[in-house]
Amino acid sequence: MTSLVVNMPITNEDKIPIKNLFALKGYNAKQLVIEFSSKGWDVSSIYKLLQKLRVTGSVDRPSGSGR
């Protein structure tokens, strides 16, 4: 039996609880993936988002980023 793992993208609505749990409770990427296991997130994508949050203080894309 094989299991199918589908990595789902992180939406703007998903970034709000991620930011809050990181700031208020100090959750790391692995804890967030476990907490929201139904979302199908990849630990590395959450880790990159948290790195961006640490450096810039925001999870939003920079203005003029071309997207």
PAZAPA-4460 file (N, C-alpha, C; in steps of 0.05 Angstrom, whole numbers, plus 32768, in hexadecimal, padded with zeros to 4 digits):
% residues 67
    n_x    n_y    n_z   ca_x   ca_y   ca_z    c_x    c_y    c_z   seq   type   mol
   8011   7FE9   8000   8000   8000   8000   8012   8019   8000     1      M     A
   800C   802B   7FEF   801C   8044   7FED   800A   805B   7FF6     2      T     A
   8016   806E   8003   8007   8086   800B   800D   809D   7FF9     3      S     A
   7FF9   80AC   7FF2   7FFC   80C3   7FE1   7FFE   80DC   7FF2     4      L     A
   8014   80EA   7FEF   8018   8103   7FFE   8016   811A   7FEA     5      V     A
   8004   812C   7FEF   8000   8143   7FDE   8008   815C   7FED     6      V     A
   801C   816B   7FE4   8023   8184   7FF1   8011   819A   7FE7     7      N     A
   8003   81A6   7FF9   7FF1   81BC   7FF2   7FFE   81D7   7FF6     8      M     A
   7FF8   81EA   7FE5   8004   8204   7FE8   7FF9   8212   8000     9      P     A
   8008   8225   800A   8000   8235   8021   7FF2   824E   8017    10      I     A
   7FD8   8250   801E   7FC8   8267   8015   7FCD   827F   8028    11      T     A
   7FC3   8296   801F   7FC5   82AE   8030   7FB5   82AA   804A    12      N     A
   7F9F   829C   8048   7F8F   8297   8060   7F9D   8284   8073    13      E     A
   7FAE   8273   8069   7FBD   8260   807A   7FD4   826E   8088    14      D     A
   7FDE   8284   807C   7FF5   8292   8088   7FEE   82A0   80A2    15      K     A
   7FD5   82A7   80A6   7FCD   82B6   80BE   7FD1   82A4   80D7    16      I     A
   7FC5   828C   80D8   7FCA   827B   80F0   7FE7   8273   80F3    17      P     A
   7FF5   826F   80DD   8011   8268   80DE   8021   827E   80EC    18      I     A
   801C   8296   80E4   802A   82AE   80EF   8023   82B1   810D    19      K     A
   800A   82AE   8113   8001   82B1   812F   800C   829B   8141    20      N     A
   800B   8282   8139   8016   826C   8149   8034   826E   814D    21      L     A
   8042   8277   8138   805E   827B   813A   8065   8292   814D    22      F     A
   8057   82A8   814B   805C   82BF   815C   8053   82BB   8179    23      A     A
   803C   82B0   817D   8031   82AE   8198   8039   8295   81A7    24      L     A
   803B   827F   819A   8042   8266   81A8   805D   825A   81A1    25      K     A
   806B   8267   818D   8085   825E   8186   8086   8243   8177    26      G     A
   8071   823D   8168   8070   8225   8159   8086   8225   8143    27      Y     A
   8092   820D   813E   80A5   820B   8128   8096   81FD   8111    28      N     A
   80A5   81F9   80FB   8099   81EE   80E3   808D   81D3   80E7    29      A     A
   809B   81C2   80F5   8091   81A6   80FA   8077   81A7   810A    30      K     A
   8077   81B7   811F   805F   81B9   8130   8047   81C3   8120    31      Q     A
   804B   81D7   810E   8036   81E1   80FE   802B   81CC   80EA    32      L     A
   803D   81BD   80DF   8034   81A8   80CC   8024   8193   80DB    33      V     A
   802C   818C   80F3   801D   8179   8103   8002   8184   810C    34      I     A
   8001   819E   8114   7FE9   81AB   811D   7FD4   81AC   8106    35      E     A
   7FDE   81B2   80EE   7FCC   81B4   80D7   7FD1   819E   80C3    36      F     A
   7FD1   8185   80CC   7FD7   816E   80BB   7FC3   816B   80A4    37      S     A
   7FAB   8174   80A7   7F97   8171   8092   7F9D   8183   807A    38      S     A
   7FAE   8197   807E   7FB5   81AA   8068   7FC8   819E   8054    39      K     A
   7FD8   818A   805B   7FEA   817E   8049   8003   818E   8043    40      G     A
   800C   819F   8056   8023   81B0   8052   803D   81A0   8055    41      W     A
   8052   81AA   8048   806C   819E   804A   807C   81AE   805F    42      D     A
   808B   81A0   8070   809A   81AD   8085   80AE   81C2   807A    43      V     A
   80BA   81BC   8063   80CE   81CF   8058   80C1   81E9   804E    44      S     A
   80A8   81E7   8044   809B   8200   803B   8093   8211   8052    45      S     A
   808A   8205   8068   8083   8214   8080   809D   821F   808D    46      I     A
   80B2   8210   808C   80CC   821A   8096   80D5   8233   8087    47      Y     A
   80D3   8232   806D   80DA   824A   805D   80C9   8262   8063    48      K     A
   80AF   825D   8067   809D   8273   806E   80A4   827F   8089    49      L     A
   80AB   826E   809D   80B3   8278   80B7   80CE   8287   80B6    50      L     A
   80E0   827E   80A5   80F9   828C   80A1   80F4   82A8   8096    51      Q     A
   80E2   82AA   8083   80DA   82C4   8077   80CE   82D6   808D    52      K     A
   80BD   82CA   809E   80B1   82D8   80B3   80C5   82E3   80C7    53      L     A
   80D9   82D3   80CE   80EE   82DC   80E0   80FE   82F3   80D5    54      R     A
   8105   82F2   80BB   8116   8306   80AE   8107   8320   80A9    55      V     A
   80EF   831E   809D   80E1   8335   8094   80CB   833E   80A8    56      T     A
   80C2   832C   80B8   80AC   8332   80CB   8091   8330   80BE    57      G     A
   8090   8327   80A5   8077   8324   8096   8077   830B   8086    58      S     A
   8060   8300   8080   805D   82E9   806F   8053   82F0   8053    59      V     A
   8050   830A   804E   8046   8313   8035   805D   8316   8021    60      D     A
   8056   8315   8007   806A   8319   7FF2   8071   8337   7FF2    61      R     A
   808A   833D   7FEB   8091   8359   7FE8   8083   8367   7FD1    62      P     A
   807C   8380   7FD4   806E   838E   7FBE   8081   8390   7FA7    63      S     A
   8076   838D   7F8F   8086   838E   7F77   8096   8375   7F71    64      G     A
   808E   835F   7F7D   809C   8346   7F7A   8096   8338   7F5F    65      S     A
   8083   8343   7F50   807D   8338   7F36   8068   8322   7F37    66      G     A
   805B   831E   7F4E   8046   830A   7F4F   802C   8316   7F57    67      R     A
***
